[in-house]
């Protein structure tokens, strides 16, 4: 989080802060699990649009 704040100068609101927390968690978890980040985010967006169950980051 600290690195993100330094690079991006932080966010202006709670929503932006939550988004950053979530995306950094996704990036770190996918890297640790050797999963493709783009595929995970793509599956999540498709699930949201089609009102389906979201993919899990928990193994």
Secondary structure as UniProt FT lines:
FT   HELIX           2..8
FT   HELIX           14..32
FT   TURN            33..34
FT   HELIX           37..49
FT   TURN            50..51
//
